Amino acid sequence: MMNLKEFLIPFAGMKDGKHQFEYQISNLFFEQFQFDEYENVDVKVNMVLEKKTTIMELCFTHKGTVNVPCDMTGENFDLKIKGKFNLVVKFGEELNNESEELLILPLSEFQLNVSQYIYESIVLSVPFKRVHPGVKDGTLETEAFETLDKLAPKEENEENKESEDIDPRWENLRKLLTDK
């Protein structure tokens, strides 16, 4: 199990200014959220926290790969992802995290857990439709494609065969259909 303590940012003792944090995200991270849709995860997250007197600005950027199944073939492949997410943290009377880009923390808070924001930004950067690059460029060879090729109708051969087998009496009727 992964320890999520490394995602706790103790901002109370930080000086004003920019602070940089780096995280290497793997499958263990997603297991904490009980998310098992990805076979393998290798994502690097950079977070810059700019602390000011009354607010904090967090800028998350991530880049890496997630191993996902193709929606067309079912074959797993490494999908390259990248993304950026900004969060503004203000202080108020009570916790309010209803907005995606604004978090209001109680004045008594002294640390911030960023794991949920990292999790969401990675999951949201994976496209809804996942297509293997080999499908797009035609280089992927799978059993499914081979079977489809075997079962595909052969148009040219069937047309030639039909023209040979057609009774000449019906040929005039066929011309009527094409004359419309």
C-alpha positions in Angstrom: 0.0 0.0 0.0 1.1 3.5 -0.8 1.4 6.1 1.9 -0.6 9.2 0.9 1.2 11.3 3.5 3.6 12.5 0.8 0.6 14.3 -0.8 -0.1 16.3 2.4 1.3 19.8 1.9 2.0 21.6 5.3 1.5 25.1 4.1 1.4 26.7 7.6 5.1 26.9 8.0 6.0 27.8 4.4 7.4 31.1 3.4 5.6 33.2 0.8 6.7 32.5 -2.7 6.8 29.5 -5.1 7.4 26.0 -3.9 7.8 23.0 -6.3 6.7 19.4 -5.7 7.2 16.3 -7.9 5.3 13.0 -7.7 5.8 9.8 -9.6 2.4 8.1 -9.9 2.0 4.4 -10.4 -0.7 1.7 -10.0 -0.3 1.8 -6.2 -1.6 5.4 -6.2 -4.8 4.3 -8.0 -5.3 1.3 -5.7 -5.8 3.8 -2.9 -8.8 5.2 -4.8 -10.0 1.6 -5.7 -9.6 2.5 -9.4 -8.5 -0.5 -11.5 -9.3 0.6 -15.0 -5.6 1.0 -16.0 -3.2 -1.9 -16.3 -0.1 0.1 -15.7 0.5 3.8 -14.9 3.6 5.8 -15.2 2.8 9.5 -14.8 5.0 12.3 -13.5 3.2 15.1 -11.8 4.8 18.5 -11.2 3.0 20.9 -8.8 4.0 24.5 -8.2 2.5 26.1 -5.1 2.6 29.8 -4.9 1.9 31.0 -1.4 0.7 34.6 -0.9 -0.4 36.3 2.2 -4.2 35.5 1.8 -4.3 32.8 -0.9 -2.4 30.0 -2.5 -2.3 29.1 -6.2 -1.5 25.6 -7.2 -0.6 24.6 -10.7 -0.6 20.9 -11.5 1.0 19.5 -14.7 1.3 15.9 -15.6 2.7 13.8 -18.4 3.2 10.1 -18.9 1.5 6.9 -20.0 -1.4 4.7 -18.9 -1.9 1.2 -20.2 -5.5 0.9 -21.3 -7.6 -1.5 -23.5 -8.5 -0.3 -27.0 -12.3 0.2 -27.3 -12.3 -1.4 -30.8 -10.0 -4.4 -30.4 -9.7 -5.0 -26.7 -5.9 -5.0 -27.0 -4.0 -3.2 -24.3 -1.7 -0.3 -25.3 0.3 2.5 -23.7 -1.7 5.8 -24.1 0.3 9.0 -23.7 -1.4 11.6 -21.6 -0.7 15.1 -20.4 -2.7 17.7 -18.7 -2.7 20.9 -16.6 -4.9 21.9 -13.7 -5.0 25.1 -11.7 -6.5 25.5 -8.2 -6.8 28.6 -6.1 -7.0 28.1 -2.3 -8.6 30.8 -0.1 -9.4 30.8 3.6 -12.8 31.2 5.1 -15.1 30.2 7.9 -15.8 26.6 6.7 -14.6 24.1 4.1 -16.1 24.7 0.6 -14.9 22.5 -2.3 -17.9 22.8 -4.6 -16.0 24.7 -7.3 -13.5 22.9 -9.5 -11.0 25.7 -9.5 -11.6 27.3 -6.1 -11.1 25.6 -2.7 -12.0 27.4 0.5 -10.3 26.0 3.6 -11.2 26.8 7.2 -8.8 29.3 8.9 -7.8 26.5 11.3 -6.3 24.3 8.6 -2.6 24.0 8.4 -2.1 21.4 5.6 -3.7 20.4 2.2 -4.1 17.0 0.7 -3.5 17.2 -3.0 -3.9 13.5 -3.9 -7.6 13.8 -4.9 -6.7 16.7 -7.3 -3.9 14.6 -8.9 -6.2 11.6 -9.2 -8.9 13.6 -10.9 -6.6 15.4 -13.3 -5.0 12.2 -14.5 -8.4 10.4 -14.9 -9.9 13.3 -16.7 -7.0 13.6 -19.2 -7.6 10.0 -20.5 -9.9 10.4 -23.5 -13.3 8.8 -23.4 -12.7 6.9 -26.6 -9.4 5.0 -26.6 -8.2 3.7 -30.0 -5.0 1.7 -30.4 -2.5 3.6 -32.6 -2.1 0.5 -34.8 -5.8 0.7 -35.6 -5.5 4.3 -36.8 -2.5 3.6 -39.1 -3.6 0.0 -40.1 -0.5 -1.8 -38.7 -2.2 -3.7 -35.8 -2.7 -7.4 -36.5 -5.1 -9.2 -34.2 -7.3 -12.2 -34.3 -10.3 -10.0 -34.5 -9.1 -8.2 -37.6 -8.1 -11.5 -39.3 -11.5 -13.0 -38.6 -13.3 -9.9 -39.9 -11.2 -10.0 -43.1 -12.1 -13.7 -43.6 -15.8 -13.0 -43.1 -15.9 -9.8 -45.2 -17.9 -10.1 -48.4 -15.9 -10.3 -51.6 -17.7 -7.7 -53.8 -15.7 -8.0 -57.0 -15.8 -11.8 -57.2 -19.5 -12.0 -56.4 -20.4 -9.5 -59.1 -18.5 -11.4 -61.7 -20.1 -14.7 -60.6 -23.6 -13.1 -60.7 -23.2 -11.8 -64.2 -22.1 -15.3 -65.4 -25.0 -17.0 -63.6 -27.8 -14.6 -64.7 -30.3 -15.9 -67.1 -30.3 -13.7 -70.2 -34.1 -13.3 -69.9 -33.6 -11.5 -66.6 -30.9 -9.1 -67.9 -33.5 -6.8 -69.5 -35.3 -6.5 -66.2 -32.1 -5.6 -64.5 -31.6 -2.8 -67.0 -35.0 -1.4 -66.0 -33.9 -1.1 -62.4 -30.7 0.8 -63.3 -32.5 3.2 -65.8 -34.4 5.0 -63.0 
